Amino acid sequence: MTTARTRPESTMYAEVIDALRAARVTPTVREADADTADAVARTLVNCGLTAFEFTATTPGWEDLVAAWVKEFPEVTLGLGTVTSPEIAERALAAGANFLVSPFQVPEVRPVADAAGRLLVEGGLTPSELRIAADRGVAKLFPAHAGGIAYLKSVLSVLPGARIMATGGVSVDDADKWLAAGAFSVSIGSDLTRGDVAANVARLQERLG
């Protein structure tokens, strides 16, 4: 990247970036109820995954995040679908380590900055991704719209940008996204539906 970082970095902020980089895969656990989300997340963690995000579309997500932060402090836990300052404030109060939005949310940035937390902000165009990456980590969404070739093109003009590929990334092609230069990938239903443990095992085999 040729531009300077545009937000202050705190210890927590830097630690979360390092944790997401090490995890490589940050699953999105989006379920219709908190009990199902909890069960899926427990399977992911029991299978060795170290980072994931619940979403603000799951009823009862606040209590779920708070319970997880208390029981699993070693897990890097985020909240996805953060689309307003109010959701961001509630997520941070519950203890979320990082926030994720599906698109640009300028009004949420000050909330994350004040708390010293990472906001993984969504974008699709090079301009949007540059703004988000300059602040820490950009979320390429929906990644399948352009595919791996698009990610490579973006990185050719934004070398070094930390980009998390999300939306349409599968268990079977996550390794290809990472090989193409993605900072990390987020997998949703392809990982969290059906036999979750078997899905994770297949993913881990592909990632090596």
C-alpha positions in Angstrom: 0.0 0.0 0.0 1.3 3.5 -0.8 -1.0 5.3 1.6 -0.6 5.8 5.4 -2.8 4.0 7.9 -5.7 6.3 8.7 -6.7 5.1 12.2 -4.8 4.8 15.5 -3.7 1.3 16.3 -4.2 -0.1 19.8 -2.8 -3.2 21.3 -6.1 -5.1 20.9 -6.4 -3.8 17.3 -3.0 -5.2 16.4 -3.5 -8.4 18.2 -6.7 -9.1 16.4 -5.1 -8.5 13.0 -2.4 -10.9 13.9 -4.9 -13.5 15.1 -7.0 -13.2 11.9 -3.8 -13.6 9.8 -2.8 -16.7 11.8 -6.3 -18.2 11.6 -6.5 -17.7 7.8 -10.2 -18.7 7.9 -12.8 -16.7 9.8 -16.1 -18.5 9.5 -19.4 -16.5 9.5 -21.9 -18.1 11.8 -25.3 -16.8 10.7 -28.2 -18.8 12.1 -31.9 -18.3 12.7 -31.5 -18.6 16.5 -28.8 -18.2 19.1 -28.9 -21.9 20.2 -28.1 -23.1 16.7 -25.4 -20.5 16.3 -23.9 -21.5 19.7 -23.8 -25.2 18.7 -22.2 -24.5 15.3 -19.6 -22.3 16.9 -18.7 -24.9 19.5 -18.1 -27.4 16.8 -15.9 -25.0 14.9 -13.8 -24.3 18.0 -13.7 -28.0 19.1 -12.3 -28.8 15.6 -9.5 -26.3 16.1 -10.6 -23.1 14.5 -9.6 -20.0 16.5 -11.6 -17.1 15.0 -15.1 -16.6 13.8 -17.9 -14.1 13.7 -21.5 -14.2 14.9 -23.9 -11.9 13.1 -26.3 -9.2 14.2 -29.0 -10.9 12.2 -29.2 -13.7 14.8 -31.8 -13.0 17.5 -30.1 -12.9 20.9 -26.6 -12.2 19.5 -25.7 -9.8 22.4 -26.1 -12.5 25.1 -24.4 -15.0 22.8 -21.3 -12.8 22.3 -21.1 -12.0 26.0 -21.3 -15.6 27.0 -18.6 -16.6 24.5 -16.2 -13.9 25.5 -16.4 -15.1 29.1 -16.2 -18.9 28.3 -13.7 -18.8 25.4 -11.4 -15.8 26.0 -8.8 -17.5 23.7 -11.1 -17.3 20.7 -11.0 -14.2 18.5 -14.7 -13.4 18.2 -16.2 -10.8 16.0 -19.7 -9.6 15.2 -20.7 -9.3 11.6 -23.4 -7.4 9.8 -22.6 -4.3 11.8 -24.5 -1.6 9.9 -25.0 1.2 12.4 -23.3 2.9 15.3 -25.9 1.5 17.7 -25.2 -2.1 16.7 -21.4 -1.4 17.0 -21.8 0.0 20.5 -23.8 -3.0 21.6 -21.3 -5.4 20.1 -18.4 -3.7 21.8 -20.3 -3.6 25.1 -20.9 -7.4 24.8 -17.1 -7.9 24.3 -16.7 -8.5 20.6 -13.0 -8.4 19.6 -13.7 -6.9 16.2 -16.6 -5.7 14.0 -17.5 -6.6 10.4 -19.7 -4.7 8.0 -20.9 -5.8 4.5 -20.4 -2.3 3.0 -18.9 1.0 3.9 -20.1 2.4 7.2 -18.4 5.8 7.8 -20.7 6.4 10.8 -19.4 3.3 12.6 -15.7 4.1 12.2 -15.6 6.6 15.1 -17.2 4.0 17.4 -14.6 1.4 16.5 -11.7 3.9 16.8 -12.8 5.2 20.2 -12.8 1.6 21.5 -9.5 0.7 19.8 -11.2 -2.1 17.9 -10.8 -3.4 14.4 -13.6 -2.7 11.9 -13.4 -5.0 8.9 -15.3 -2.8 6.4 -16.9 -4.2 3.3 -16.2 -3.0 -0.2 -16.2 -4.1 -3.8 -14.5 -1.5 -5.9 -10.8 -0.7 -5.7 -11.6 2.7 -4.2 -13.8 1.2 -1.4 -11.3 -1.6 -0.7 -8.5 1.0 -0.5 -10.3 3.0 2.1 -11.1 0.0 4.2 -7.7 -1.6 3.9 -6.0 1.7 4.9 -7.9 1.4 8.1 -6.8 -2.2 8.8 -8.5 -5.0 6.9 -10.9 -4.7 4.0 -13.7 -7.2 3.3 -14.1 -8.0 -0.3 -17.8 -8.6 -0.6 -19.4 -10.3 -2.4 -16.1 -12.0 -3.4 -17.8 -14.3 -6.0 -18.9 -11.3 -8.0 -15.4 -10.9 -9.4 -13.8 -14.1 -8.4 -10.1 -14.8 -7.7 -9.0 -13.0 -10.9 -10.6 -9.9 -9.6 -8.8 -10.1 -6.2 -5.5 -10.5 -8.1 -6.3 -7.4 -10.1 -7.1 -5.4 -7.0 -4.0 -6.5 -5.3 -1.9 -5.5 -8.3 -2.8 -1.9 -7.7 -3.0 -2.2 -3.9 0.0 -4.3 -3.0 0.1 -5.3 0.6 -3.6 -4.5 1.2 -5.1 -6.8 3.8 -8.2 -8.1 2.1 -10.6 -10.7 3.6 -12.5 -12.5 0.8 -16.1 -13.1 1.8 -19.3 -14.1 0.0 -19.2 -17.3 -2.1 -15.9 -18.6 -0.8 -16.2 -22.3 -0.3 -14.4 -25.0 1.6 -13.0 -26.3 -1.6 -11.6 -23.1 -2.9 -10.5 -21.2 0.2 -6.9 -22.3 -0.4 -7.0 -20.8 -3.9 -8.1 -17.4 -2.5 -5.3 -17.4 0.1 -2.8 -18.4 -2.6 -4.0 -15.5 -4.7 -3.1 -13.1 -1.9 -6.1 -12.8 0.3 -5.2 -11.8 3.9 -7.9 -14.2 5.1 -11.2 -15.7 3.9 -14.6 -16.0 5.5 -16.7 -19.0 4.8 -20.4 -19.1 5.7 -23.0 -21.8 4.9 -20.6 -24.0 2.9 -18.8 -24.6 6.2 -21.5 -24.2 8.8 -24.3 -26.4 7.2 -24.6 -30.1 7.3 -21.8 -32.1 9.0 -19.8 -29.1 10.3 -17.0 -31.3 11.8 -16.5 -33.1 8.5 -16.5 -29.7 6.6 -13.8 -28.4 8.9 -11.7 -31.5 8.4 -12.0 -31.1 4.7 -11.0 -27.5 4.9 -8.0 -28.2 7.1 -6.9 -30.9 4.7 -7.0 -28.5 1.8 -5.1 -25.8 3.7 -2.4 -28.2 4.8 
